[in-house]
Amino acid sequence: DIQDQEVEGSYSVDSGMHVLQSDTDYTRQTAQARYAFRHDRSRVEVSFMAGRILGQAPLFDRFVLGNASMLRGWSKFDLDPAGGSRVVYGSVDYSYRHFQVFYDTGAVWDRAQDRDGKQSVGVGFKKDGFQLAVAYPIGAPRAIPVCFAGMNF
């Protein structure tokens, strides 16, 4: 029996200030956690992220969901094309050898009344950083599957 566990957690603060020659004044806080358990050829991974931006962050620093790694199955253009100043995200992945199934949930928003949680499920193949998968948005007006392929380095 081969068995192991991994636990990771992080908290980061990024700031832009006019004093530091930034065009905008903002503070971005992000908390992330991940737990993975492997037994023989099966692996379960649970991950979570939450974040908040105070001030006016540039587009590249705003929170985005709906891509090939977070809230898979949704397009960022259906959620918030310009990104949001608040985010919460969670994911559960199960894999056996290279076959993978996953469930994602999350929301990205600016104002509390605009918060709208989304969910997705998917299946795929993952080996040595390469992933080929299809994900389905749950509760979308049109449940169009999203296919993606790529490498994680």
C-alpha positions in Angstrom: 0.0 0.0 0.0 1.4 3.3 -1.1 -0.2 6.2 0.8 0.7 9.8 1.4 -0.8 13.2 2.2 0.0 16.7 1.3 -1.2 19.9 3.1 -0.5 23.4 1.8 -1.8 26.8 2.9 -0.9 30.3 2.1 -1.9 33.9 2.7 -0.6 36.8 0.6 -1.0 40.5 0.5 -0.1 42.5 -2.6 -0.3 46.3 -2.7 0.0 49.1 -5.2 0.5 52.6 -4.0 1.1 56.0 -5.6 4.2 56.3 -3.3 5.7 53.3 -5.1 4.9 54.8 -8.5 1.8 52.6 -9.0 -1.0 54.0 -11.2 -3.6 52.8 -8.7 -3.9 52.5 -4.9 -5.1 49.0 -3.8 -4.5 46.0 -1.5 -5.2 42.5 -2.6 -5.4 39.7 0.1 -5.6 36.0 -0.9 -5.9 32.9 1.3 -5.4 29.5 -0.3 -5.5 25.9 1.1 -5.0 22.5 -0.4 -5.2 19.0 0.9 -4.3 15.9 -1.1 -4.5 12.2 -0.1 -3.2 9.3 -2.2 -3.7 5.6 -1.6 -2.3 3.2 -4.2 -3.5 4.6 -7.6 -6.4 6.8 -6.2 -5.9 10.4 -5.3 -8.3 12.9 -3.7 -7.5 16.6 -3.7 -9.6 19.4 -2.0 -8.7 23.0 -2.6 -10.1 26.4 -1.5 -9.3 30.0 -2.2 -10.8 33.3 -0.9 -9.7 36.8 -1.7 -10.6 40.5 -1.4 -9.3 43.7 -3.0 -9.6 47.1 -1.4 -9.2 50.0 -3.7 -9.0 50.0 -7.5 -6.8 47.2 -8.7 -5.6 47.0 -12.3 -7.3 44.4 -14.5 -4.4 41.9 -14.3 -4.7 41.8 -10.5 -8.4 41.3 -10.2 -9.8 37.9 -9.4 -10.9 35.6 -12.2 -12.8 32.4 -12.3 -13.9 30.4 -15.3 -10.7 29.1 -16.8 -8.9 25.8 -17.2 -7.9 25.6 -13.5 -10.6 27.3 -11.5 -14.4 26.9 -12.0 -13.8 24.8 -15.0 -16.9 24.5 -17.2 -17.6 28.2 -17.1 -16.2 31.0 -19.2 -14.8 34.0 -17.4 -16.9 36.1 -19.9 -20.1 34.5 -18.5 -19.1 35.3 -14.9 -17.2 38.6 -14.8 -15.1 39.5 -17.9 -13.2 42.2 -16.1 -12.7 40.1 -13.0 -13.9 40.9 -9.5 -12.7 42.4 -6.2 -14.0 39.4 -4.2 -13.7 35.7 -4.8 -14.4 32.4 -3.1 -13.6 29.1 -4.8 -13.6 25.4 -3.9 -12.8 22.2 -5.8 -12.8 18.5 -5.2 -10.8 16.3 -7.6 -10.7 12.5 -7.6 -8.3 10.6 -9.9 -7.6 7.0 -10.5 -4.4 6.5 -12.4 -4.7 9.1 -15.0 -8.6 9.3 -15.2 -10.0 12.3 -13.3 -13.4 13.6 -12.2 -13.9 16.9 -10.5 -16.5 19.3 -9.0 -15.9 23.1 -8.7 -17.9 25.8 -7.0 -17.2 29.5 -6.7 -18.2 33.1 -7.1 -16.5 36.3 -8.2 -18.1 39.7 -7.6 -17.7 43.4 -6.7 -20.8 44.2 -4.7 -22.4 41.8 -2.2 -25.8 41.9 -4.1 -24.0 40.7 -7.2 -22.5 37.6 -5.7 -23.8 34.6 -7.7 -22.4 31.2 -6.9 -21.7 28.8 -9.8 -20.9 25.1 -10.0 -19.4 22.7 -12.5 -18.5 19.1 -13.0 -16.1 17.4 -15.3 -14.1 14.4 -16.4 -10.7 14.1 -18.0 -7.2 12.7 -18.3 -4.2 14.0 -16.5 -0.6 12.9 -16.7 2.7 14.6 -15.9 1.2 18.1 -15.9 -0.8 17.5 -19.1 -4.5 17.7 -18.8 -7.3 17.0 -21.4 -10.8 17.4 -19.9 -14.4 18.4 -20.6 -16.4 20.3 -17.9 -20.1 21.1 -17.7 -21.5 24.3 -16.1 -24.3 23.4 -13.6 -27.4 25.7 -13.8 -26.2 27.6 -16.9 -29.0 28.8 -19.3 -27.4 26.6 -21.9 -25.3 23.7 -20.6 -22.5 23.8 -23.3 -19.6 21.7 -22.3 -16.2 23.3 -22.2 -13.2 21.3 -23.5 -9.7 22.2 -22.6 -6.2 20.8 -23.0 -3.0 22.2 -21.5 0.2 21.8 -19.5 0.8 23.0 -15.9 4.4 23.8 -15.1 
